[in-house]
Every structure is written in C-alpha cells, then in structure tokens.
C-alpha cells in the first residue's frame, strides 16, 4: 500500500511537468487507480497551482465520462432505458459538450404542437409541416446521425427521422414501431399504415405480401453508432472514432483493441 501511495504521489508531481506528453502519461496512469482517483481529485481540485488544478479537472471529467459510459453500456445490455434516451446518451458520449436537456426541450417544444390524439397519417403530415427532411446526399455526414443536429437543422438520415417520429408517437400514446422497409427505416402502425421519412413522409397501407423487419432498441442504437463510427473514419476524427468505436465494440461483445491498428494493437491480425 505504501509503495502504491508513493507512486501516486510521484504521478501527481508529474502532472505539473512542462512536457505535456509526460503530464498526459501521468494522468493516464493515475486513472488506472480507479479506487484512489476520487480522493486525488477531491484533494487537489482547488490546488493553488493553476497547472495542477487544470490537470485534476481534466482527470475528473475523464473519470465522469468513463463511468457514465459504463453505466450506459450496462443499461443497453439490460435494455433498461428507452430508445429515445439511449440515442441521447449516444449523442452525448460522441460529443460530451452536447446537453441532453437541451435536446429534450427542443423535442418537447415540437411535441406541444401535436394534438392529443393522432394517427400515423396525422404524424406524417405533422413531420412534413415541421420540415423534417431526408438528406439524400452526403449520407455519411456526422450531423445526420446526431440527434441534436437533426432536431435543429431538420435534416437527417431516415433512422434519425424515424426515431424522432417514434418518440413523438410515444408521447401521444400512438402505437407504432420502427421497421426497415425497402432498406430504409420507417414507422408502421397496428393497421399496417407505413410512413417513409425518405419519401417525404409518404403514407401507404402495406399488404400481407410486403415484408418488413421490426427493429429492437439495441438494433437502432447499433445502427446509429455504426454510422457515427463510419462518418468519423471518413472525416479522420481520431477522438470520435475512439468514442464511437469503443461503444460499438463493447455492445457487440468485443473490445476495441481487437480491431486492426491504429484502433487496436499493432499485433492484431487483419482479416482480409
């Protein structure tokens, strides 16, 4: 225990090193002492040294994000959160500056305009009136899969538009499901009415010979994460590649370090 404490003290001293590579490495090692980090943060967060204080606050933020991420993974595995809140959490983990309450408020302000009793056909007309549109170009733009951006810009991928429409339906107690039809996410009600966000919210009555795939919550979360991961790869955003890739690999039962370098180990075997 004494040796451990000495190592922690030495690492705390290195946090003030002028070489950012040294201080960053010290932070990473301190964060491995999970049971002790809270005590370090509490003790030094009001340090007289502005450099140390800044490093400690950075550690506190990293610690909070990691623990929130672990809680989210556990909630997804147990399916103990709703679809909407899962999507909000994905957005927040991808972009920690995103404020969940703000996105909730935007949707609440939109929902207020809806009648208390609606049909799927009413919802389709409402989504058109609110000018939610499908982005037929740049299908891998990051903003098309971030719920906050879609709510503000009113432009999104079919899966995100379907999520918003589904949540509005839930708030008006309209029984509907997110499904995949002709390769795109849509909404289907109990009477086989289908609305297609990618077709300007077109409404059709499906006949028995038409096939759809019903999407579970985890299916949709994985779809959103997959698209964010691909978009991040295309844009070369290393931090968001890591964030989305970590969640994606965990929820698929794997580990990020199993992926090829540079995400995983250089020794990882690449499967052609």
C-alpha positions as CSV (number, residue, x, y, z in Angstrom):
1,X,0.0,0.0,0.0
2,X,2.8,2.4,0.9
3,X,4.6,1.7,-2.4
4,X,1.3,2.4,-4.2
5,X,0.8,5.7,-2.4
6,X,4.4,6.7,-3.3
7,X,3.7,6.0,-6.9
8,X,0.5,8.1,-6.8
9,X,2.4,11.0,-5.2
10,X,5.1,10.8,-7.9
11,X,2.5,10.8,-10.6
12,X,0.7,13.8,-9.1
13,X,4.1,15.7,-9.2
14,X,4.4,14.8,-12.9
15,X,1.1,16.4,-13.6
16,X,2.8,19.7,-13.4
17,X,5.6,18.8,-15.9
18,X,6.0,21.3,-18.7
19,X,6.2,18.4,-21.2
20,X,2.5,17.7,-22.0
21,X,3.4,14.2,-23.1
22,X,4.8,13.5,-19.6
23,X,1.8,15.0,-17.8
24,X,-0.6,13.2,-20.1
25,X,1.1,9.9,-19.4
26,X,0.9,10.6,-15.7
27,X,-2.8,11.3,-16.0
28,X,-3.4,8.0,-17.8
29,X,-1.5,6.1,-15.1
30,X,-3.4,7.8,-12.3
31,X,-6.7,6.9,-13.9
32,X,-5.8,3.3,-13.6
33,X,-6.0,3.6,-9.8
34,X,-9.8,3.8,-10.0
35,X,-10.5,3.4,-6.3
36,X,-7.9,6.2,-5.4
37,X,-8.6,8.7,-8.2
38,X,-11.6,10.2,-6.5
39,X,-9.5,11.0,-3.4
40,X,-6.8,12.6,-5.6
41,X,-9.4,14.7,-7.5
42,X,-11.1,15.8,-4.2
43,X,-7.8,16.8,-2.6
44,X,-6.2,18.7,-5.5
45,X,-9.1,20.2,-7.4
46,X,-8.7,23.5,-5.6
47,X,-4.9,23.5,-5.7
48,X,-3.0,26.8,-5.7
49,X,-1.1,25.6,-8.8
50,X,-3.2,26.5,-11.9
51,X,-1.4,23.8,-13.9
52,X,-2.2,21.1,-11.4
53,X,-5.7,22.3,-10.9
54,X,-6.3,22.2,-14.6
55,X,-4.9,18.7,-14.9
56,X,-7.0,17.5,-12.0
57,X,-10.2,18.9,-13.5
58,X,-9.3,17.1,-16.8
59,X,-9.0,13.9,-14.9
60,X,-12.3,14.5,-13.1
61,X,-14.0,15.0,-16.5
62,X,-12.4,11.9,-18.0
63,X,-13.5,9.9,-14.9
64,X,-17.1,11.1,-15.2
65,X,-17.3,10.3,-18.9
66,X,-15.9,6.8,-18.3
67,X,-18.3,6.0,-15.5
68,X,-21.3,7.4,-17.5
69,X,-20.2,5.3,-20.5
70,X,-20.0,2.2,-18.3
71,X,-23.5,2.9,-16.9
72,X,-24.8,3.4,-20.5
73,X,-23.3,0.1,-21.7
74,X,-24.9,-1.7,-18.7
75,X,-28.3,-0.1,-19.4
76,X,-28.1,-1.1,-23.1
77,X,-27.2,-4.7,-22.2
78,X,-30.1,-4.8,-19.8
79,X,-32.4,-2.8,-22.1
80,X,-33.3,-0.7,-19.0
81,X,-33.6,2.6,-20.8
82,X,-36.0,3.8,-23.6
83,X,-35.0,4.2,-27.2
84,X,-35.0,8.0,-27.1
85,X,-32.8,8.3,-24.0
86,X,-30.4,5.7,-25.5
87,X,-30.0,7.9,-28.6
88,X,-29.5,11.0,-26.4
89,X,-26.8,9.1,-24.5
90,X,-25.0,8.1,-27.7
91,X,-25.0,11.7,-28.9
92,X,-23.6,12.8,-25.5
93,X,-20.8,10.2,-25.5
94,X,-19.9,11.1,-29.0
95,X,-19.9,14.8,-28.2
96,X,-19.7,15.4,-24.4
97,X,-20.4,19.2,-24.9
98,X,-23.9,18.2,-26.0
99,X,-26.5,19.0,-23.3
100,X,-29.2,16.3,-23.1
101,X,-31.8,18.6,-21.5
102,X,-31.4,21.0,-24.4
103,X,-32.3,18.3,-27.0
104,X,-35.2,17.1,-24.8
105,X,-36.5,20.7,-24.7
106,X,-36.4,21.0,-28.5
107,X,-38.5,17.8,-28.9
108,X,-40.9,18.9,-26.1
109,X,-41.4,22.2,-27.8
110,X,-42.2,20.3,-31.1
111,X,-44.5,17.9,-29.3
112,X,-46.6,20.7,-27.8
113,X,-47.8,21.5,-31.4
114,X,-49.3,18.0,-31.8
115,X,-52.9,17.2,-31.0
116,X,-53.6,14.9,-28.0
117,X,-55.0,12.2,-30.2
118,X,-53.3,11.5,-33.5
119,X,-53.0,8.8,-36.1
120,X,-49.9,7.8,-38.0
121,X,-51.2,9.7,-41.0
122,X,-51.5,12.8,-38.8
123,X,-48.0,12.3,-37.6
124,X,-46.7,12.0,-41.2
125,X,-48.4,15.3,-42.1
126,X,-47.0,16.9,-39.0
127,X,-43.5,15.9,-39.8
128,X,-43.8,17.4,-43.3
129,X,-45.2,20.6,-41.8
130,X,-42.3,20.8,-39.4
131,X,-40.0,20.4,-42.5
132,X,-38.1,17.3,-41.3
133,X,-36.4,16.1,-44.5
134,X,-34.2,13.2,-45.6
135,X,-30.7,14.0,-46.7
136,X,-30.4,12.2,-50.0
137,X,-26.8,13.4,-50.4
138,X,-23.8,13.1,-48.0
139,X,-25.4,10.1,-46.3
140,X,-22.3,9.7,-44.0
141,X,-22.3,13.3,-42.7
142,X,-21.9,13.1,-38.9
143,X,-24.6,15.7,-38.3
144,X,-27.2,13.4,-40.0
145,X,-26.8,10.9,-37.1
146,X,-26.5,13.3,-34.1
147,X,-30.0,13.9,-32.6
148,X,-29.3,17.4,-31.5
149,X,-28.2,18.5,-35.0
150,X,-31.1,16.8,-36.7
151,X,-33.6,18.5,-34.3
152,X,-32.1,21.9,-35.0
153,X,-31.4,21.6,-38.7
154,X,-34.5,19.4,-39.5
155,X,-32.3,17.3,-41.8
156,X,-31.3,13.7,-41.0
157,X,-30.9,10.1,-42.1
158,X,-34.0,8.0,-42.2
159,X,-33.1,6.2,-39.0
160,X,-32.9,9.5,-37.1
161,X,-36.1,10.9,-38.5
162,X,-37.8,7.7,-37.6
163,X,-36.5,7.9,-34.1
164,X,-37.9,11.4,-33.7
165,X,-41.3,10.5,-35.2
166,X,-41.4,7.4,-32.9
167,X,-40.7,9.4,-29.8
168,X,-43.4,11.9,-30.8
169,X,-45.8,8.9,-31.3
170,X,-44.9,7.6,-27.9
171,X,-45.6,10.9,-26.2
172,X,-49.1,10.8,-27.8
173,X,-49.6,7.1,-26.9
174,X,-49.8,6.2,-30.6
175,X,-48.9,2.5,-31.1
176,X,-46.1,2.4,-33.8
177,X,-42.9,0.5,-34.5
178,X,-39.7,1.4,-36.3
179,X,-39.2,-1.0,-39.1
180,X,-36.9,-1.4,-42.1
181,X,-38.8,-1.4,-45.4
182,X,-37.0,-1.4,-48.8
183,X,-33.7,-0.9,-47.0
184,X,-34.7,2.2,-45.1
185,X,-36.1,2.9,-41.6
186,X,-39.8,3.7,-41.5
187,X,-42.7,3.7,-39.0
188,X,-45.5,1.2,-39.0
189,X,-48.8,1.2,-37.0
190,X,-51.1,-1.6,-36.0
191,X,-53.2,-1.1,-39.1
192,X,-50.2,-1.7,-41.4
193,X,-50.0,2.0,-42.3
194,X,-46.4,2.8,-43.1
195,X,-44.8,6.2,-43.2
196,X,-41.5,6.6,-45.1
197,X,-39.3,9.6,-44.0
198,X,-37.1,9.0,-47.1
199,X,-40.1,9.5,-49.3
200,X,-41.3,12.8,-47.9
201,X,-43.2,11.0,-45.2
202,X,-45.3,9.2,-47.8
203,X,-48.1,7.0,-46.2
204,X,-49.0,3.6,-47.7
205,X,-51.1,0.7,-46.5
206,X,-48.9,-2.4,-46.6
207,X,-50.4,-5.6,-48.0
208,X,-49.7,-9.0,-46.5
209,X,-47.1,-9.8,-49.2
210,X,-44.9,-6.9,-48.2
211,X,-42.1,-7.7,-45.8
212,X,-40.7,-5.5,-43.1
213,X,-38.1,-6.0,-40.4
214,X,-39.0,-4.9,-36.9
215,X,-36.2,-3.1,-35.2
216,X,-35.5,-3.5,-31.5
217,X,-33.9,-0.7,-29.4
218,X,-30.5,-2.3,-29.5
219,X,-30.7,-2.7,-33.3
220,X,-31.3,1.0,-33.7
221,X,-28.6,2.1,-31.2
222,X,-26.1,-0.1,-33.0
223,X,-27.2,1.4,-36.3
224,X,-26.6,4.9,-35.1
225,X,-23.3,4.0,-33.6
226,X,-22.1,2.2,-36.7
227,X,-23.0,5.3,-38.9
228,X,-21.2,7.6,-36.5
229,X,-18.2,5.3,-36.5
230,X,-18.0,5.3,-40.3
231,X,-18.6,9.0,-40.5
232,X,-15.8,9.6,-38.1
233,X,-13.4,7.3,-40.1
234,X,-14.2,9.3,-43.2
235,X,-13.5,12.6,-41.5
236,X,-10.4,11.3,-39.7
237,X,-11.7,12.4,-36.3
238,X,-9.5,10.2,-34.0
239,X,-11.2,11.0,-30.7
240,X,-14.7,10.4,-32.0
241,X,-13.5,7.3,-33.8
242,X,-12.4,6.0,-30.5
243,X,-15.5,7.1,-28.6
244,X,-18.0,5.6,-31.1
245,X,-15.7,2.5,-31.8
246,X,-15.4,1.8,-28.1
247,X,-19.2,1.8,-27.5
248,X,-19.8,-0.2,-30.7
249,X,-17.3,-2.9,-29.9
250,X,-18.5,-3.2,-26.3
251,X,-22.1,-3.5,-27.3
252,X,-21.2,-6.2,-29.9
253,X,-19.5,-8.2,-27.2
254,X,-15.9,-7.4,-28.2
255,X,-13.1,-5.0,-27.3
256,X,-11.7,-2.0,-29.2
257,X,-8.2,-3.4,-29.0
258,X,-9.3,-6.4,-31.1
259,X,-9.7,-4.1,-34.1
260,X,-6.8,-3.5,-36.5
261,X,-4.2,-0.8,-35.8
262,X,-4.4,2.1,-35.1
263,X,-7.6,1.4,-33.1
264,X,-6.2,-1.9,-31.7
265,X,-2.8,-3.4,-31.2
266,X,-0.2,-3.4,-34.0
267,X,-0.1,-7.2,-33.5
268,X,-3.8,-7.6,-34.2
269,X,-4.2,-10.0,-37.1
270,X,-6.0,-8.3,-40.0
271,X,-8.7,-10.5,-41.6
272,X,-8.9,-9.8,-45.3
